[in-house]
């Protein structure tokens, strides 16, 4: 998986192939939320594919288009996540 290759770790990762539901179908996002036990409105979703971002928004997630690392970090900070400043 690309995340592993780049040393990126998350508590939950749900590739659509493992969910057996393709994005941007609403059930893909809702199933991931249900598996985490978190309401969709409390989840943040990031993707570089605009269609997937729109699907996530339609499913009720706080969805943002990934454009670059700086914007991603700023979105996370805006969501209240403490991030270390880059060295």
N, C-alpha and C positions, 0 to 999 in steps of 0.2 A: 504494500500500500504506500502511496506517495507520502503520507504523513510520517510513517516510520522512517522512510528514506531521509527525510529532512529533520528527524529528531523531534517532531512535534507530537505532544501527548495530550490527550483529552480523556476525561472520565468516561465518556460515551462516544462511540463512533458507529454510525449505522449506514454502511454502504447499501445502496438500494438493491444491489444484487443479493445481499443477505436478507433483506426485508422481503424480497420477492415482490416488490411493488416499485415500479419505476417513477422517478420524479419526472415531471412536476405533478403527478397525480396526488391529490389531497391526502389519500390514505397513507402515502409514504411518510409524510410529515406527522400525521396524527398517530400512526403506529409507533414511530420513534418516541414521540412524547409519552404515549401510554406505557411503553416499555421502561421509560425512566420514571414514571409516576409523577410527571410534572405537567401542569396545564400548558397548552400551547402558547398562551399569551405571556408566559413567564420564560419562554425559550428564545434565545437569539440564534439566528441562522445566517451563515455567510456562504456565498458562492460567487464564482466569477461568471456564471451563466445567468443572464437576466431572466430567462424563462423559469428557471428553478427558484429564483428569488421571488418572482411574482407568485408562483405556486405556494411557496412557504407563507407569504403574506396572506394569500387567500385562505390558507389553513389556520391562520391566526397567530403565526409566529412573528417575532420582531426580526424581519429579514432585511439583510443589507447586501449590496453587491460588493464583492471583494475586488479591489482595484490595485492595492499595494499594501505593503506591511505597515506603513505609517498610518494610513487611513483605517486599517484593521485595528491597530492598537488604539487609535483615537475612539473608535466605536466601542471597544471593550471598556475603555476608561469612562466613556459617557454612560455605559451601562452599570458603572459602579465597581468594576473589577480592578483591584489594585495590580498594577504592572510595574515591574522594575524598569527604570530608564535604561536605554542601551548604553553600553560602555563606550 
